[in-house]
Amino acid sequence: MADNRGKEIFSKMTGNYISHFMSSAIMVLVFLLAVSWLSYSESDYSFRQDKFRVEIAFILTALISLGWMMSMIIGISFDLFPITHNLDAYNQTHSTHFLWINMIGQFLIVAGIFSNDLELLFEMSTIGMVLLCWGVFTIAWPSWKLHRNSKLENINCGNIALVPSLLIPFSSLIILACWVFRKHPGILEFGLGINVLVLMGTISLTLILSHFNRRLGWEIVKFGSFRPVIGIYLGLSIFHSFASMWHARGDISETIFCYSLAAPLLWGFLSTRPLKTIKNAFGALQKPHSRLIGTAQWFFLVTGVVALIPDFDSAKFTNITYVTFIFSCAVLSTWGSGIFLHQDHLHKSIHNRPALWFILVVNSIGILSLFLIGFRIDLIGDQSDLLYFFMRSFALASMIIYIFILIIRDLLFSMDTWHRIPMSYEKYIS
């Protein structure tokens, strides 16, 4: 009976990740168009102006975290959670509603950016963020049911269900509230801290732990230590969010702000036991794993060090460490997890999977552009900012187009068979 029930659950939601991955790819390209327009336009809120920098940074960050990146996170959740929790909490309605609400919310914000009207931009951004939060809340209750069921049935399914069931809805609500009350000093800076470190940072750290601990069985963190690791990270990240607000109000020094930013990032790196992952990932006894997720783990260290560099120029960014973290740790861990899941569905041998060096190389080009800005290196004089913008846009566009082609090729033109049961998850439906 349990076997039949598991297979029934499996047949309903498994494979939904594909539509969410595709929507994420489409909206990344739309996002790049909006960023390009902000770089070239002469509006009051374009990148050529110094006004409204925090507001624009807040809007773009929300587009990433609650928009196209959240689409991939939800796709992974819809695909795996019903299997690992042995509960049919999600249905096609949840998937369809989230997909369309999320895309409409993003399109409204992007349309506001293209409007060249500051007041209209703020109004449409408010509506768009409400829709993005609404989409998140539509999956909050079924996600909580999964976690509650795992406790009642004593199912050892990990703790990752807490991320969509508790962290994401509450974080999105705080982000929306910060935007609504943005006229209060320091509120937007507080919201950026919540968005980048609390929301995206916790998701990234959870995906890294889930990959090495659960999918690969490396046991870098004991099962009972998972929540303390995440809890300490959350505590440090929340403290930084308040420190960011206090710094914007002039209540604390730049030094305290930088150390509060570095603390959760360095903890995120150390808590994942990098020496053990190095031992397993390199050398004569190296084990197969996702290179993207492994690189994301080490970018916790890189961004933590960047946060401590004195006088690191943020240029037009409100916080260059935030931007570096988003396009390294957050992007690589999310897309790495999505690609690895897709390959699990193809039942590709874990020993013969591509290392995806192309994605790592082009991602490094984008990160390099941020470092060149931070160290005030002008490669081509006054046109350097344009060059660095092109490097970042090329990197992000190349990565998402590559992933899009990868999935389309595997589904339509590959000799590999797509299976509804992903590799290593058979044990959850028996």
C-alpha positions as CSV (number, residue, x, y, z in Angstrom):
1,M,0.0,0.0,0.0
2,A,2.8,2.4,0.9
3,D,4.5,1.6,-2.3
4,N,1.4,2.4,-4.4
5,R,0.7,5.5,-2.5
6,G,4.2,6.8,-3.1
7,K,4.0,6.1,-6.8
8,E,0.7,7.9,-7.0
9,I,2.2,10.9,-5.3
10,F,5.2,10.7,-7.5
11,S,3.1,10.6,-10.7
12,K,1.3,13.8,-9.8
13,M,4.0,16.4,-9.2
14,T,7.3,14.9,-10.3
15,G,8.5,16.7,-13.4
16,N,6.9,20.0,-12.6
17,Y,10.4,21.5,-12.1
18,I,10.8,21.8,-15.9
19,S,8.1,24.5,-16.4
20,H,9.5,26.5,-13.4
21,F,13.1,26.2,-14.7
22,M,11.9,27.4,-18.1
23,S,10.1,30.4,-16.6
24,S,13.2,31.2,-14.6
25,A,15.3,31.2,-17.8
26,I,12.9,33.5,-19.6
27,M,12.7,35.9,-16.8
28,V,16.5,36.1,-16.4
29,L,16.6,37.4,-19.9
30,V,13.9,39.9,-19.2
31,F,15.8,40.9,-16.1
32,L,18.9,41.5,-18.2
33,L,16.9,43.7,-20.6
34,A,15.7,45.8,-17.6
35,V,19.2,46.1,-16.2
36,S,20.6,47.1,-19.6
37,W,17.9,49.8,-19.9
38,L,18.9,51.2,-16.5
39,S,22.5,51.3,-17.6
40,Y,21.8,53.2,-20.8
41,S,18.8,55.4,-20.1
42,E,18.9,59.0,-18.7
43,S,16.0,58.7,-16.3
44,D,16.1,60.0,-12.8
45,Y,16.6,56.5,-11.5
46,S,19.0,55.0,-14.0
47,F,22.5,53.8,-13.1
48,R,23.9,57.0,-14.6
49,Q,22.4,58.9,-11.6
50,D,23.2,58.9,-8.0
51,K,19.6,59.3,-6.9
52,F,17.4,56.4,-5.8
53,R,20.3,53.9,-5.7
54,V,19.0,52.1,-2.7
55,E,15.4,51.9,-4.1
56,I,16.6,50.5,-7.5
57,A,18.9,48.0,-5.7
58,F,16.0,46.9,-3.6
59,I,13.7,46.4,-6.6
60,L,16.3,44.5,-8.6
61,T,17.2,42.3,-5.6
62,A,13.5,41.5,-5.1
63,L,13.2,40.5,-8.8
64,I,16.1,38.1,-8.3
65,S,15.2,36.5,-4.9
66,L,11.4,36.4,-5.2
67,G,11.3,36.2,-9.0
68,W,13.4,34.1,-11.3
69,M,15.6,32.5,-8.5
70,M,12.5,31.6,-6.5
71,S,11.0,29.9,-9.6
72,M,13.9,27.4,-9.6
73,I,13.7,26.8,-5.8
74,I,9.9,26.1,-6.1
75,G,10.5,23.8,-9.0
76,I,13.0,21.8,-7.0
77,S,10.6,21.7,-4.0
78,F,7.6,20.6,-6.0
79,D,9.6,17.8,-7.6
80,L,11.3,16.3,-4.5
81,F,9.3,17.1,-1.4
82,P,6.3,14.9,-2.1
83,I,8.7,12.0,-2.6
84,T,10.9,12.6,0.5
85,H,8.0,13.3,2.8
86,N,5.6,10.7,1.3
87,L,2.7,13.2,1.3
88,D,0.7,14.6,-1.5
89,A,0.7,18.2,-0.2
90,Y,1.2,20.0,-3.6
91,N,-1.0,19.7,-6.6
92,Q,-1.0,21.1,-10.2
93,T,-3.0,24.1,-9.1
94,H,-0.3,25.2,-6.7
95,S,2.3,24.9,-9.4
96,T,0.2,26.8,-12.0
97,H,-0.8,29.5,-9.7
98,F,2.7,30.2,-8.5
99,L,4.1,30.1,-12.0
100,W,1.7,32.7,-13.4
101,I,1.5,35.0,-10.4
102,N,5.3,35.0,-10.2
103,M,5.8,35.9,-13.8
104,I,3.1,38.6,-13.9
105,G,4.7,40.2,-10.8
106,Q,8.0,40.3,-12.4
107,F,6.7,41.6,-15.7
108,L,4.9,44.5,-13.8
109,I,8.1,45.5,-12.1
110,V,10.1,45.4,-15.3
111,A,7.4,47.4,-17.1
112,G,7.7,50.0,-14.3
113,I,11.5,50.2,-14.9
114,F,10.9,50.8,-18.6
115,S,8.2,53.5,-17.9
116,N,10.8,56.2,-17.3
117,D,8.4,57.5,-14.7
118,L,9.6,57.3,-11.1
119,E,6.2,57.4,-9.5
120,L,4.8,54.8,-11.8
121,L,7.9,52.6,-11.2
122,F,7.3,52.7,-7.4
123,E,3.6,51.9,-7.8
124,M,4.1,49.1,-10.2
125,S,7.0,47.7,-8.1
126,T,4.6,47.7,-5.1
127,I,2.0,45.7,-7.0
128,G,4.6,43.4,-8.4
129,M,6.1,42.7,-5.0
130,V,2.6,42.0,-3.6
131,L,2.1,39.4,-6.4
132,L,5.5,37.8,-5.8
133,C,4.7,37.5,-2.1
134,W,1.3,36.2,-2.9
135,G,2.8,33.5,-5.1
136,V,5.1,32.5,-2.2
137,F,2.3,32.3,0.3
138,T,0.3,30.0,-2.0
139,I,2.8,27.2,-1.3
140,A,3.4,28.1,2.4
141,W,0.6,26.0,3.9
142,P,1.3,22.8,1.8
143,S,5.0,23.1,2.6
144,W,4.2,23.4,6.3
145,K,2.0,20.3,6.1
146,L,5.0,18.4,4.7
147,H,7.2,19.4,7.6
148,R,4.5,18.7,10.2
149,N,3.8,15.3,8.6
150,S,7.5,14.4,8.7
151,K,7.5,15.1,12.5
152,L,4.3,13.2,13.2
153,E,5.4,10.2,11.1
154,N,9.1,10.4,12.2
155,I,10.2,10.5,8.6
156,N,13.9,11.2,8.2
157,C,13.6,13.6,5.3
158,G,15.9,16.4,6.4
159,N,15.0,19.9,7.5
160,I,14.9,21.6,4.1
161,A,11.1,21.8,4.2
162,L,11.4,24.5,6.8
163,V,12.9,26.8,4.1
164,P,9.8,27.1,2.0
165,S,7.3,26.6,4.8
166,L,8.6,29.2,7.3
167,L,11.6,31.2,6.1
168,I,10.5,32.2,2.6
169,P,7.0,33.4,3.5
170,F,8.1,35.4,6.5
171,S,11.1,36.8,4.7
172,S,9.0,37.9,1.7
173,L,6.5,39.6,4.0
174,I,9.4,41.5,5.7
175,I,10.8,42.5,2.3
176,L,7.4,43.8,1.2
177,A,6.9,45.7,4.5
178,C,10.3,47.3,4.1
179,W,9.4,48.5,0.6
180,V,6.0,49.9,1.8
181,F,7.7,51.8,4.7
182,R,10.8,52.8,2.6
183,K,10.6,56.4,3.6
184,H,11.8,55.6,7.1
185,P,15.6,55.9,7.3
186,G,17.4,52.6,7.2
187,I,14.3,50.5,6.4
188,L,15.4,49.7,2.8
189,E,18.9,48.8,4.0
190,F,17.3,46.4,6.6
191,G,15.2,44.8,3.9
192,L,18.2,44.3,1.6
193,G,20.0,42.5,4.4
194,I,17.0,40.3,5.0
195,N,16.7,39.6,1.3
196,V,20.3,38.8,0.5
197,L,21.7,37.2,3.7
198,V,18.6,35.8,5.4
199,L,16.6,34.7,2.4
200,M,19.1,33.9,-0.4
201,G,21.9,33.1,2.0
202,T,19.9,30.5,4.0
203,I,18.6,28.9,0.8
204,S,22.1,28.7,-0.6
205,L,23.5,27.2,2.7
206,T,20.7,24.7,2.9
207,L,21.2,23.6,-0.7
208,I,24.9,23.1,-0.1
209,L,24.3,21.0,3.0
210,S,21.5,19.1,1.3
211,H,23.7,18.2,-1.6
212,F,26.8,17.1,0.3
213,N,25.0,15.6,3.3
214,R,21.8,14.0,1.9
215,R,22.3,13.5,-1.9
216,L,25.9,12.4,-1.7
217,G,26.0,11.1,1.8
218,W,29.3,12.8,2.8
219,E,28.0,13.5,6.3
220,I,29.8,16.8,6.5
221,V,27.2,17.9,9.2
222,K,25.5,15.4,11.5
223,F,21.7,15.3,11.1
224,G,21.2,16.6,14.6
225,S,23.5,19.5,13.9
226,F,21.7,20.7,10.8
227,R,19.3,23.1,12.6
228,P,22.0,24.6,14.9
229,V,24.2,25.3,11.9
230,I,21.3,27.1,10.1
231,G,20.1,28.7,13.3
232,I,23.5,30.3,14.0
233,Y,23.7,31.5,10.4
234,L,20.2,33.0,10.6
235,G,21.0,34.7,13.9
236,L,24.2,36.3,12.5
237,S,22.4,37.4,9.3
238,I,19.5,39.0,11.2
239,F,22.0,40.9,13.4
240,H,23.7,42.1,10.2
241,S,20.3,43.3,8.8
242,F,19.8,45.4,11.9
243,A,23.4,46.6,11.7
244,S,22.8,47.7,8.1
245,M,19.8,49.7,9.3
246,W,21.8,51.3,12.1
247,H,24.7,52.1,9.8
248,A,22.4,53.8,7.3
249,R,21.1,55.9,10.2
250,G,24.6,56.7,11.3
251,D,24.3,54.9,14.6
252,I,27.3,52.5,14.1
253,S,30.6,52.6,12.3
254,E,31.5,51.2,8.9
255,T,33.8,48.7,10.7
256,I,31.0,47.2,12.7
257,F,28.8,47.0,9.6
258,C,31.5,45.2,7.7
259,Y,32.3,42.7,10.4
260,S,28.6,42.0,10.9
261,L,28.4,41.3,7.2
262,A,31.4,39.0,7.1
263,A,30.4,37.0,10.2
264,P,27.5,35.0,8.6
265,L,29.3,34.5,5.4
266,L,32.4,33.1,7.1
267,W,30.2,30.9,9.3
268,G,28.4,29.6,6.3
269,F,31.8,28.5,4.9
270,L,33.3,27.0,8.1
271,S,30.0,25.2,9.1
272,T,30.1,23.2,5.9
273,R,33.4,21.7,6.8
274,P,35.5,22.7,3.8
275,L,38.5,20.5,4.7
276,K,36.3,17.4,4.5
277,T,34.7,18.5,1.1
278,I,38.2,19.2,-0.2
279,K,39.3,15.7,0.8
280,N,36.3,14.2,-0.9
281,A,36.4,16.4,-4.0
282,F,40.1,16.3,-4.9
283,G,42.9,13.8,-5.0
284,A,43.2,10.1,-5.7
285,L,40.1,9.4,-3.7
286,Q,37.9,12.2,-5.1
287,K,34.2,11.5,-5.2
288,P,31.7,12.9,-7.9
289,H,29.7,15.9,-6.9
290,S,28.3,19.1,-8.4
291,R,31.1,21.5,-9.2
292,L,28.7,24.4,-9.2
293,I,27.6,23.7,-5.6
294,G,31.2,23.0,-4.5
295,T,32.2,26.4,-5.9
296,A,29.3,28.1,-4.2
297,Q,30.5,26.7,-0.9
298,W,33.9,28.4,-1.4
299,F,32.4,31.7,-2.5
300,F,31.0,32.0,1.1
301,L,34.7,32.4,2.0
302,V,35.5,34.8,-0.8
303,T,32.5,37.1,-0.1
304,G,33.3,37.0,3.6
305,V,36.8,38.2,2.9
306,V,35.5,40.8,0.4
307,A,33.3,42.2,3.2
308,L,36.4,42.9,5.4
309,I,38.5,44.7,2.8
310,P,38.6,48.3,3.8
311,D,37.5,51.0,1.3
312,F,36.4,48.4,-1.2
313,D,34.6,50.6,-3.7
314,S,30.9,49.8,-4.3
315,A,30.8,52.2,-7.3
316,K,27.1,52.3,-8.3
317,F,26.2,49.3,-6.2
318,T,24.9,50.0,-2.7
319,N,26.8,47.0,-1.5
320,I,29.2,45.2,-3.8
321,T,29.5,42.2,-1.4
322,Y,25.8,41.6,-1.7
323,V,26.0,41.6,-5.5
324,T,29.0,39.3,-5.5
325,F,27.2,36.9,-3.1
326,I,24.1,36.8,-5.2
327,F,25.9,36.0,-8.5
328,S,28.2,33.5,-6.9
329,C,26.8,31.6,-3.9
330,A,23.1,32.1,-4.6
331,V,23.2,31.6,-8.4
332,L,25.6,28.7,-8.4
333,S,24.0,26.7,-5.5
334,T,20.5,27.2,-7.0
335,W,21.3,26.4,-10.6
336,G,23.7,23.6,-9.5
337,S,21.0,21.9,-7.5
338,G,18.5,22.3,-10.4
339,I,20.9,20.8,-12.9
340,F,21.9,17.9,-10.6
341,L,18.2,17.1,-10.1
342,H,17.6,17.2,-13.8
343,Q,20.5,14.7,-14.3
344,D,19.0,12.5,-11.6
345,H,15.8,12.3,-13.6
346,L,17.9,11.2,-16.6
347,H,19.5,8.6,-14.4
348,K,22.9,9.7,-15.6
349,S,25.8,8.0,-13.8
350,I,27.0,10.3,-11.1
351,H,30.6,9.4,-12.2
352,N,30.0,10.5,-15.8
353,R,28.2,13.8,-15.4
354,P,29.8,16.9,-17.0
355,A,31.6,19.3,-14.7
356,L,29.9,22.3,-16.4
357,W,33.1,24.2,-16.6
358,F,31.5,26.6,-19.1
359,I,29.2,27.9,-16.4
360,L,32.0,28.3,-13.9
361,V,34.2,30.1,-16.4
362,V,31.6,32.6,-17.5
363,N,30.4,33.1,-13.9
364,S,34.1,33.9,-13.0
365,I,34.1,36.6,-15.7
366,G,31.1,38.3,-14.1
367,I,32.6,38.1,-10.6
368,L,35.9,39.4,-12.0
369,S,34.1,42.5,-13.2
370,L,32.9,43.2,-9.7
371,F,36.4,42.8,-8.3
372,L,37.8,45.2,-10.9
373,I,35.2,47.7,-9.8
374,G,35.9,47.2,-6.1
375,F,39.6,47.7,-6.6
376,R,39.1,50.7,-8.8
377,I,40.9,49.2,-11.8
378,D,40.0,51.0,-15.1
379,L,41.1,48.7,-17.9
380,I,39.9,51.1,-20.7
381,G,39.6,54.4,-18.9
382,D,36.2,56.1,-18.9
383,Q,34.6,53.2,-20.7
384,S,35.5,50.7,-18.1
385,D,32.1,50.8,-16.4
386,L,30.5,49.8,-19.8
387,L,33.0,47.0,-20.2
388,Y,32.3,45.6,-16.7
389,F,28.5,45.8,-17.3
390,F,29.0,43.9,-20.5
391,M,31.1,41.2,-18.7
392,R,28.4,40.7,-16.0
393,S,25.5,40.7,-18.6
394,F,27.4,38.3,-20.8
395,A,28.1,35.9,-17.9
396,L,24.5,35.8,-16.7
397,A,23.0,35.5,-20.1
398,S,25.5,32.8,-21.2
399,M,24.8,30.7,-18.1
400,I,21.0,30.8,-18.4
401,I,21.1,30.2,-22.1
402,Y,23.4,27.3,-21.6
403,I,21.1,25.8,-18.9
404,F,18.1,26.3,-21.2
405,I,19.8,24.5,-24.1
406,L,21.0,21.8,-21.7
407,I,17.5,21.0,-20.6
408,I,15.9,21.2,-24.0
409,R,18.6,19.0,-25.5
410,D,18.2,16.4,-22.7
411,L,14.4,16.3,-23.1
412,L,14.0,16.4,-26.9
413,F,17.3,15.3,-28.5
414,S,19.1,13.1,-26.0
415,M,19.3,9.3,-26.2
416,D,19.0,9.3,-22.4
417,T,15.6,8.4,-21.1
418,W,13.9,10.8,-18.7
419,H,12.6,8.9,-15.6
420,R,9.8,10.1,-13.3
421,I,11.8,8.6,-10.4
422,P,15.1,10.5,-10.0
423,M,18.1,8.5,-9.1
424,S,18.7,7.7,-5.4
425,Y,15.1,8.6,-4.4
426,E,13.6,5.1,-5.0
427,K,14.0,4.4,-1.2
428,Y,11.4,7.1,-0.4
429,I,8.6,5.4,-2.3
430,S,9.2,1.9,-1.0
